[in-house]
Every structure is written in C-alpha cells, then in structure tokens.
Amino acid sequence: MKDIGTKVRLIFIPYLILYLVTISGYTFLHWLLFIENNVFSVYEDILNFFIPMILPGIPILIWLRPRVKLLDLKKTPAGKDPIVGFIMLAWIGMVVPLVIAQEYLISATGELTRLADISEINNVLPTKYYMVDKYIFMKEQACKMPEYSVSGKRNQYFDMSLLIAVPIFSKKQKKQEFDFIRYDRKTGAYFFNGEEVSIVELGKLNPNAQATLITYKDSITDSRYDKVRNFYFKLHKPEIKNAYGWLTLRYDKTISNRLPKSEKNEQFDEFIDECYRDLDTLQLNEFVYLTRIGKSFKLDKFQEMTRDDIFFNKNNSVNFFERINEPFERRNGHKLLWLLGTILVGSSMFFLLLLSKPLKNNIPRIGYF
C-alpha cells in the first residue's frame, strides 16, 4: 500500500498535473492569440494537429521521464527499453485529447452571421459560420480538379479524389449579366443562350461579353472539347467577376494499388464519371448553414484550382465554404464527450500500467517537480 502511495505521489500526480496544464494551457493560448486577438495568421493544420502532436513530448521528456526511471523496470527479451512504453502511452494520452480540444475550441467559439443575401458578405466582419437566405449556386461554372495518390505502409492503396468548387452568386444580380455557351457532347452542337450556333458564329460574338462555356460533363480526355474551350476562352478571356465565394465539394474513393495500370485508369475514369453524375443531381441548396474554410492546406488547394484567369477574381472570390445540413446548435457534435472520455481513458491506462511495475529499492527524496 505504501508502495502504491509513493508511486501516486511521485509519478501519477505529476503526470496528471502535466496532463491538465498542457491541454488547458495550449488551448487557452490558442484561443487568446489566434481566435480572440488574431495576433498573426497561422495554418489551422499547424495549430490543430502538428503543434498538439509535438508539444506533449517536451514536458514528458523533461519532467515525466526521470520519474518513470524510479520504477524497477527490466528490459524485455527483445532488448527493448520498457521506459519507451511508458513515454509512448503518456504521449498518446496527451495528444489525442489535445487535438480534440482544438477542434472543439474552433466549433464552440465560432460566430454565426445571418445574411439576407450572399452579396452582404463583403460588408460584414468575417466569421466562421453563415446562414444565407438568398444565393445562386452555378454548378455549370464549377472548377473541377481530379487527383490520385498512393498510400499505405507498402503503397498498397490507390486513392482517388475529385475536388469541386462551385461559384456563388447573388440573387440581386441580373440574369442578363451572363451570356452562356453550351456544348452538347452527344450531338456535337453548340448553343448560345439556348440557340444553336456554329463554331464560326462563336467567333463573331462580342469579345467584351462575359461568357462561360457550359457542358453536361467536363471531359479531361475529349480533345475536341478542349480545342473549342481554348479557342473561345482565348478570344473572350472571361472571368467570374461577380461571384461572392465558392462552395467546395470533395469525392474520395480508394482501390487496390496492386491492380494493373490499365484497370486503375479505367476505374479512375469511372469514378470521375460517377462524381459528375452525382453533381448533376445534387441539390446544393439542401443545407442549414455554411462554414468558412480557415487558413489551411485544404484552402490552399481550392485557391490554387480557382486561380486561373477564367475562374478567379482577386477582389471578391476569396471566400470558400462547406455546407452543413444539421442544426447550428449541434455544430460541436460529441467533441466534448470525446474530450472528457479520452482524458479519462488515457490517465486510467497510465495509472494501471504504473500499478503493475514496482519501485526501485532506493528512492531518492523528490518533490512533485
């Protein structure tokens, strides 16, 4: 019993103090510096993941590791140092709730702005969430970027994705502000504002007209379509000058990387086709509120894919959103329960492991710190 009390006093209580100070201290500084006062801009990926991954290792190695050495630990038959197991368990036990705490902090402190029309977004201070009454999503003018990569310990997975950014317009804008050209891939016909025209007639259109080429499916392999698009865009150099932001979508699918290259290419093409068909039928207006994508690597990717002169406008189209189809009051989900649960599980596992190991015979006099 005396041995248990000594381990609690010399190891477990200091561990709990480090545990709570690290989580609460970093979360408070995150809120104070980057949410409340916005001292300087930092990627959310760094604040929410990379720093929480590294930070716990500092107090663990400086203060906790010397205390773990008070235990009478013997190396395993494989020659591994058992102290490493204690350190890894303590590190994981801090990292998981620290990451969850940052996600909870952002969702809990994010403010909601109500807009009668999306055009009002540039007249208010930026917030995390928006409820918008009037808007227009133009799927026909969406930017699309297919990607693929390999993953897994032995590169056994082939990951496919399609990123989509749909421009958002105001309902206050007049329909006549835009002239539309549509190319029907099935018949090879071209339509200007609903009327069929020839490729020669396209070249006679007003070069100053704001025009966008609309297709039923943007094909990355259709050379005929690419030539028409390049011809018309070079002639008119259109821009989306009146968009107030972009709605972002992402499709993902993973298959085996062990498949023959031809089969992977075929499945990749089928995946892209499925995504396009889903986008055609997708009801984009089925959402409760929009959440703004903060500074992050994800935001960089969507900005990069919309930076083309055809699609990007440096003055207005800097807002990127994701749609959320659930009540705003439920934005935190179960993050708080997960936070408390991971703290309880992590500390309990460390305590049980601590009880299973005896102390050394000669324990030096040592305080909490």
C-alpha positions in Angstrom: 0.0 0.0 0.0 2.9 2.3 0.9 4.4 1.4 -2.5 1.2 2.5 -4.3 1.0 5.7 -2.4 4.6 6.6 -3.3 4.1 5.9 -7.0 0.9 8.0 -7.0 2.8 10.9 -5.2 6.0 10.8 -7.2 4.8 9.8 -10.7 1.0 9.8 -11.2 0.1 13.1 -9.6 2.9 15.0 -11.5 1.7 13.2 -14.7 -1.9 14.5 -14.1 -0.6 18.0 -13.5 1.4 17.9 -16.7 -1.6 16.4 -18.5 -4.1 19.1 -17.5 -1.6 22.0 -17.7 -0.6 21.1 -21.2 -4.1 20.7 -22.5 -5.7 23.7 -20.8 -2.6 25.9 -21.3 -2.2 25.4 -25.0 -5.9 25.5 -25.7 -6.1 28.9 -23.8 -3.2 30.3 -25.7 -4.7 29.1 -29.0 -7.9 31.0 -28.2 -6.2 34.1 -26.8 -3.6 34.6 -29.6 -5.3 33.2 -32.7 -9.1 33.3 -32.2 -9.8 36.2 -29.8 -7.0 38.6 -30.9 -5.7 37.2 -34.2 -2.2 38.2 -33.4 -0.9 36.7 -36.7 -2.1 34.2 -39.2 -1.2 30.5 -38.8 -2.4 27.5 -40.7 -5.1 25.7 -38.8 -3.4 22.4 -39.6 -0.4 23.5 -37.6 -2.5 24.8 -34.6 -4.9 21.9 -34.5 -2.6 19.0 -35.3 1.1 19.5 -35.7 1.7 21.5 -32.5 -0.5 19.2 -30.4 1.5 16.3 -31.8 4.9 17.7 -30.8 4.1 19.8 -27.7 3.3 17.0 -25.2 6.7 15.4 -25.8 8.5 18.4 -24.2 7.1 18.1 -20.6 7.1 14.3 -20.8 10.8 14.1 -21.6 11.8 16.8 -19.2 9.7 16.1 -16.2 8.0 12.7 -16.5 10.7 10.6 -17.9 13.1 11.0 -14.8 10.2 9.9 -12.6 9.4 6.9 -14.6 13.0 5.8 -14.0 12.1 5.5 -10.3 10.4 2.2 -11.3 12.2 -1.1 -11.3 12.0 -1.8 -15.0 13.7 -4.6 -16.8 14.4 -4.8 -20.5 12.3 -7.2 -22.5 13.8 -10.4 -24.0 14.0 -8.5 -27.3 16.2 -5.9 -25.6 13.6 -3.0 -25.7 13.7 -0.4 -23.0 10.3 -0.5 -21.1 10.6 3.2 -20.4 9.7 3.8 -24.0 6.3 2.1 -23.5 5.5 4.5 -20.6 6.6 7.5 -22.6 4.6 6.5 -25.7 1.5 5.8 -23.6 1.8 9.2 -21.8 2.4 10.9 -25.2 -0.6 9.4 -26.9 -2.7 10.0 -23.9 -2.0 13.7 -24.2 -2.0 14.1 -27.9 -5.5 12.7 -28.6 -7.4 14.9 -26.2 -5.3 17.9 -27.1 -6.2 17.6 -30.8 -9.9 17.1 -29.9 -9.8 20.2 -27.6 -8.6 22.4 -30.5 -11.4 21.1 -32.8 -13.9 21.8 -30.0 -12.5 25.2 -29.4 -12.9 26.3 -33.0 -16.5 25.0 -33.3 -17.6 26.3 -29.9 -16.2 29.8 -30.3 -17.1 30.3 -34.0 -19.7 33.0 -34.5 -22.7 32.8 -36.8 -23.6 35.6 -39.2 -27.0 35.8 -40.9 -27.1 37.3 -44.4 -30.3 38.2 -46.3 -28.3 37.8 -49.5 -24.8 36.5 -50.2 -23.8 39.9 -51.6 -23.7 41.2 -48.0 -20.8 39.1 -47.1 -18.2 41.7 -48.0 -19.9 44.3 -45.8 -19.6 42.4 -42.5 -16.7 41.1 -40.5 -15.6 37.6 -41.3 -17.0 34.8 -39.1 -16.8 31.0 -39.0 -20.4 30.3 -39.9 -23.1 31.9 -42.1 -26.8 31.5 -42.7 -27.7 32.8 -46.1 -31.3 33.4 -47.3 -30.7 34.2 -51.0 -27.9 32.9 -53.2 -27.3 31.1 -56.5 -25.0 28.2 -57.0 -23.7 27.9 -60.5 -22.8 24.2 -61.0 -22.3 24.9 -64.7 -19.3 27.1 -63.9 -17.7 24.8 -61.3 -14.0 24.2 -61.2 -13.0 20.5 -61.0 -9.7 19.0 -60.2 -9.2 15.2 -60.2 -6.3 13.8 -58.2 -4.8 10.5 -57.3 -2.1 9.2 -54.9 -0.9 6.0 -53.3 -0.9 5.3 -49.5 -0.4 2.5 -47.0 2.7 1.1 -45.5 3.6 -0.7 -48.7 1.8 1.6 -51.1 -1.0 -0.9 -51.4 -3.8 1.7 -51.8 -4.7 3.8 -54.8 -6.5 6.9 -53.5 -8.7 8.8 -56.0 -10.3 12.2 -55.3 -12.2 14.9 -57.1 -12.2 18.5 -55.8 -15.0 20.8 -56.9 -15.5 24.5 -56.3 -18.9 25.9 -57.3 -19.2 29.8 -57.5 -21.8 31.5 -55.5 -23.7 34.5 -56.9 -26.2 36.9 -55.6 -29.9 36.8 -56.5 -29.8 40.5 -56.9 -27.7 40.1 -60.0 -29.5 40.3 -63.3 -29.6 37.2 -65.4 -28.6 39.2 -68.4 -25.2 39.8 -66.9 -24.1 36.4 -68.2 -24.1 35.0 -71.7 -23.9 31.2 -71.8 -22.4 28.9 -74.4 -23.2 25.2 -74.1 -21.5 22.3 -76.0 -23.6 19.1 -76.3 -21.1 16.3 -76.4 -23.7 13.8 -77.7 -24.6 15.8 -80.8 -21.6 18.0 -81.2 -23.8 21.1 -81.3 -23.1 24.5 -79.8 -25.7 26.7 -78.2 -25.5 30.4 -77.3 -28.2 31.5 -74.8 -30.3 28.5 -75.8 -30.0 28.9 -79.6 -27.8 26.6 -81.7 -24.9 28.3 -83.4 -21.9 27.2 -85.5 -18.3 27.3 -84.4 -17.8 30.2 -86.9 -20.6 32.2 -85.3 -19.0 31.8 -81.9 -16.0 33.7 -83.2 -18.3 36.6 -84.2 -19.6 37.1 -80.7 -18.8 40.3 -78.8 -15.3 39.9 -77.4 -16.3 42.0 -74.4 -19.2 39.7 -73.5 -18.9 37.8 -70.2 -19.3 34.3 -71.3 -18.9 30.9 -69.8 -18.7 27.5 -71.6 -21.2 25.1 -70.1 -21.0 21.4 -70.8 -23.0 18.4 -69.4 -19.7 16.9 -68.5 -16.3 18.5 -68.4 -14.1 15.9 -70.1 -10.3 15.8 -69.4 -9.9 13.4 -72.4 -12.1 15.0 -75.0 -9.6 16.8 -77.3 -12.4 18.3 -79.4 -14.0 19.9 -76.3 -10.6 21.2 -75.1 -9.9 22.8 -78.5 -13.3 24.5 -78.5 -12.9 25.7 -75.0 -9.4 27.0 -75.6 -10.5 28.8 -78.8 -13.4 30.5 -77.1 -11.6 31.4 -73.9 -8.6 32.8 -75.7 -11.0 35.0 -77.7 -13.1 36.3 -74.8 -10.9 35.8 -71.7 -14.0 35.6 -69.4 -13.8 36.0 -65.6 -16.3 35.3 -62.9 -16.3 38.9 -61.8 -19.5 38.8 -59.7 -19.0 35.7 -57.6 -19.1 36.2 -53.8 -17.4 32.9 -52.9 -17.1 29.2 -53.7 -18.9 26.2 -52.3 -16.4 23.3 -52.0 -17.1 19.6 -52.5 -14.9 16.6 -52.4 -15.4 13.0 -53.6 -13.0 10.2 -52.5 -12.6 6.5 -53.3 -9.8 4.0 -52.6 -9.0 0.9 -54.6 -6.1 -1.6 -54.6 -2.8 -0.3 -56.0 -1.9 -3.9 -57.0 -4.3 -3.7 -59.9 -2.9 -3.5 -63.4 -2.3 0.1 -64.6 -5.0 -0.2 -67.3 -7.6 -1.3 -64.8 -6.7 1.5 -62.4 -7.1 4.0 -65.2 -10.4 2.5 -66.1 -11.7 2.7 -62.5 -10.4 6.2 -62.2 -12.4 7.3 -65.2 -15.5 5.5 -63.9 -15.0 7.3 -60.6 -14.8 10.7 -62.2 -17.9 9.9 -64.3 -19.8 8.8 -61.2 -18.9 12.1 -59.4 -20.1 14.2 -62.4 -23.4 12.3 -62.5 -23.8 12.8 -58.8 -23.0 16.5 -59.1 -25.6 16.9 -61.8 -28.4 15.6 -59.5 -27.0 17.0 -56.2 -29.3 19.6 -54.5 -26.7 22.1 -53.3 -29.3 24.2 -51.6 -30.0 21.5 -49.1 -28.1 22.9 -46.1 -28.7 24.8 -42.9 -25.6 26.9 -42.8 -22.2 27.4 -44.4 -18.9 27.1 -42.6 -15.9 29.1 -43.9 -12.7 27.2 -44.6 -10.0 28.8 -42.5 -6.3 29.2 -43.5 -5.2 25.6 -44.1 -3.6 23.3 -46.7 -7.1 22.4 -47.9 -7.8 26.1 -48.5 -4.6 26.5 -50.4 -5.6 23.6 -52.7 -9.0 25.1 -53.5 -7.5 28.6 -54.1 -4.9 27.1 -56.4 -7.5 25.3 -58.5 -9.6 28.5 -58.9 -6.7 30.9 -59.5 -6.9 30.5 -63.3 -7.9 33.8 -65.0 -11.1 32.1 -66.2 -12.4 31.4 -62.7 -10.6 33.5 -60.2 -11.4 37.1 -59.2 -8.9 38.7 -56.8 -11.4 41.2 -55.3 -14.5 39.1 -54.4 -14.0 35.3 -54.8 -11.8 34.7 -51.7 -14.5 33.0 -49.6 -14.5 29.2 -49.6 -17.3 27.3 -47.8 -18.5 23.9 -46.9 -22.3 23.3 -46.4 -23.6 21.8 -43.2 -27.0 20.2 -43.2 -27.8 20.0 -39.4 -28.9 22.4 -36.8 -26.4 25.0 -35.8 -26.8 24.1 -32.1 -25.3 20.7 -32.9 -22.1 22.0 -34.5 -19.9 20.7 -31.6 -21.2 17.2 -32.1 -19.8 14.9 -29.4 -16.4 16.6 -29.2 -16.8 17.5 -25.5 -17.7 13.9 -24.6 -14.8 12.6 -26.6 -12.5 15.1 -24.9 -13.5 14.0 -21.4 -13.6 10.3 -22.4 -10.0 10.4 -23.9 -8.7 12.2 -20.8 -10.3 9.6 -18.5 -9.1 6.6 -20.6 -5.6 7.9 -21.1 -5.0 8.7 -17.5 -6.6 5.4 -16.3 -4.4 3.3 -18.7 -1.2 5.1 -17.4 -2.3 4.5 -13.8 -2.9 0.8 -14.4 0.4 0.4 -16.1 2.1 2.2 -13.2 0.5 -0.1 -10.7 1.9 -3.2 -12.5 5.5 -2.1 -12.0 7.4 -2.0 -8.7 9.6 0.8 -7.4 13.3 0.6 -7.0 14.6 -0.2 -3.5 16.4 3.1 -3.0 14.1 6.0 -3.9 15.7 9.5 -3.7 13.8 12.2 -1.9 11.9 14.1 -4.6 9.0 16.5 -4.7 6.3 16.9 -7.3 8.6 18.8 -9.5 
